[in-house]
Structure formats: structure tokens, C-alpha cells
Amino acid sequence: MVSCKLKSFIEYLNERKLTKTELKYREKYVKKLKSKLKDFERRYGKEDGKSVMYAVATKMAKKKYDKEDK
């Protein structure tokens, strides 16, 4: 049996799905960050550079969407 605290922590770790608006913002930010892809690859490696770029774009989109929501 999973304790209540552990269950809420697991739910906290699961990310929510992006909304349609957030997906639009993410694509907008990905296009802007593509020019910096070589820098991401240099810092994080060839394989992880693109993933980090998308993670940064996702974070930026969520932040922008949260600001507009308030």
C-alpha cells in the first residue's frame, strides 16, 4: 500500500499535458531556439542537445501561458 504522502509526490512528478495554446507557444520558441542548437549540442552533447532545446522551449511556453492566465 502506498502512503498518502508518497502518492501525492508521484502525482506531483507526473507532468500535465500541454494545452493547444502552450503547444503553439512551444513551436514558436523552438523556431527561435533552432539557431542556438549548436550551442545546446556543445553544452549537453549531440544526443541531448535537441532534447534540452525542446525542454527549454516547453518551460518558456508554460511560463508565458501562466502569465497570460492571471
C-alpha positions in Angstrom: 0.0 0.0 0.0 1.3 3.4 -1.0 1.3 6.1 1.7 -0.7 9.3 1.1 2.5 11.5 1.0 4.2 9.2 -1.5 1.1 9.1 -3.7 0.8 12.9 -3.8 4.6 13.1 -4.6 4.2 10.7 -7.5 1.3 12.8 -8.8 3.4 15.9 -8.5 6.1 14.3 -10.6 3.8 13.4 -13.4 3.6 16.3 -15.9 0.4 17.6 -17.2 -0.4 17.6 -20.9 0.3 20.9 -22.8 -2.7 22.9 -23.9 -3.2 23.8 -27.6 -2.1 27.4 -26.8 1.0 26.1 -25.0 1.9 23.9 -28.0 1.7 26.9 -30.3 4.0 28.9 -28.0 6.4 26.0 -27.7 6.7 25.7 -31.5 7.3 29.5 -31.7 10.1 29.2 -29.1 11.6 26.1 -30.8 11.9 28.1 -34.1 13.7 30.9 -32.2 16.0 28.4 -30.4 16.9 26.4 -33.5 19.6 29.0 -34.3 21.2 28.1 -31.0 21.0 24.3 -31.5 24.8 24.0 -32.0 25.3 25.7 -28.6 22.9 23.3 -26.9 24.8 20.3 -28.6 28.1 21.7 -27.5 27.0 22.1 -23.9 24.8 18.9 -23.5 26.2 16.6 -26.1 25.0 15.7 -29.6 22.2 13.4 -28.5 20.8 15.5 -25.6 21.1 19.0 -27.1 17.9 18.8 -29.1 16.0 17.4 -26.1 17.3 20.2 -23.9 16.3 22.7 -26.5 12.7 21.3 -26.5 12.6 21.3 -22.7 13.6 24.9 -22.6 11.0 25.8 -25.2 8.4 23.9 -23.2 9.3 25.7 -20.0 9.2 29.1 -21.7 5.7 28.3 -23.2 4.3 27.2 -19.8 5.7 30.3 -18.2 4.2 32.6 -20.9 0.8 30.8 -20.7 0.7 31.1 -16.9 1.4 34.8 -17.1 -1.5 35.3 -19.6 -3.8 33.2 -17.5 -3.5 35.5 -14.5 
